[in-house]
């Protein structure tokens, strides 16, 4: 029998049985188009960083790489797009 002085290690709720351990996967919007045999595109928030791929999947992989480089601070002087309320 446990007493009020016994301690159990703290277990995060997400690690308890029956709880999902999946994290929400972030998503970003991107603009893309096909030009001949190539797929071109850029992340909507970072239009200066266009990339290409030989397929749509290849383009998406390249966009993910660019996003991660920007998110981890590997790209200096990143220009961003924002919205300004004027009234």
Secondary structure, DSSP 8 states (H G I E B T S, - for coil): ---TT-------GGGSTTS----------EEEEEETTEEEEEETTEEEEEEEESSHHHHHHHHHHHHHHHHTT-STT----------
